[in-house]
Amino acid sequence: MDEELQSLRERVSSVSQRVEVQLEVVSEQAAALGDAPSAARFTEQTVIADAWAAHPDAPGVFAAHHLPHCDHCPVSRTEPIGLGARDHGLDPAALLADLNALS
C-alpha cells in the first residue's frame, strides 16, 4: 500500500510539474502577443450557451436577432451559433458581427 501511495504521489508531482511548464509557455506566448489584435471571440463554432455566458450583453444580442430564450433551450449547451442561427432562418454572420462588436 505504501508503494502504491508513493507511486501515486510521484505521478501527481510529475503531472503538476508538466502543468506548470505548460502554464509558463502559455504565459510567455500571451506576453509575446502584447497588443496584437485578437481574433473574434465568437465564431460559428462557439456553443450558444458559452456565448450567452461570455458577455453580460450577449443575451441582448441574441434577443435582437429574435433568439431571446436560448438560455432555456436544452440544445444550446451543445449547438454552435452558426447551426442555431441557420436552423432559425437567421444570418449567422450578422449575429456574429453583433456579438463580436461587444466590448
N, C-alpha and C positions, 0 to 999 in steps of 0.2 A: 504494500500500500504506500509506503514512504517513497519507493522508487517511482511509482506512478504519479504521485503528487509532485515529486521533484521534476519529473519529465514534463508534466503539465506546466509547471512554473517556468521551465526553460522555454517551452514553446510560446507561452504568453509573453515572456520577455523578448523573445525573438520577433514576434509579430509587432509588439509595441515599438521596438527599435525601427522596424521597417516602416511603420506608420509615421514615426517621427521624421525619418529621412524623406518620405514622400511629401509630408507637410512642408518641410523646408524647400523642397524642389518647387512645389506649387507656389509657395510664398515668393520665391525668387522669380518665378515666371510672372506672377502678378505684378511684382515690383518693376520688372523689365517692361511691362506693358505701359506703365505710367499713365499718361493722359491719352493714350491711343483711343480712337473711337471704339466704342463697344458694339458688338453685334446686337441685333434685335433681341430683346428679351423674350418676345413671344413669336413663335413660329407656327406653321400649320400643324406641326407635330406636338406642340405643347398640349398637355392634357388640360381639358377645360377646368377641372377642379383646381389644378395647380395655378392656372392663370387667374382664376377667380380670387384665389387667396394671395396672389403675389403682390397685389397693389390694392389699397383701400378704394380706389376709384374704378377698378376693373369691373365690379358688378354693374356700375352705371353705364359703362361702355357696352357691356352685353345687353343691358336693358334698352339702350338707344338703338341697338341693332335687332330689337324685337326678340331678345332671349333673356327675359327678366327672371326666369326661375331655374337657371342652370344649377344653382346650389342645391335644389331639391330633387334633381334628376339623377337616378342611380347610375346611368351610363356616363355621367360627367366625370366620374372617378377614373375612367379608362379611355374615354373617347377624346381624340385630339380635336383641336379647334377647327382645323380645315374640314374634317369629315362632318363635324357637328354643324358647321355653317352651311355646307353644301346640302346636308340632309334636310335643312330647314329652308332651302332655296335662297340662301344668302351668299354674298360675295365674301369669301374668306379674306381676300386682300384688303378690302375696306375695313373689316373688323380688326384685322391685324394692324393696319395703319393706325387706327384709333387707339388700340391697346399700346402700341409701341410709342405713341405720342405722349403717353402718361409720363410725367416727370417724377 
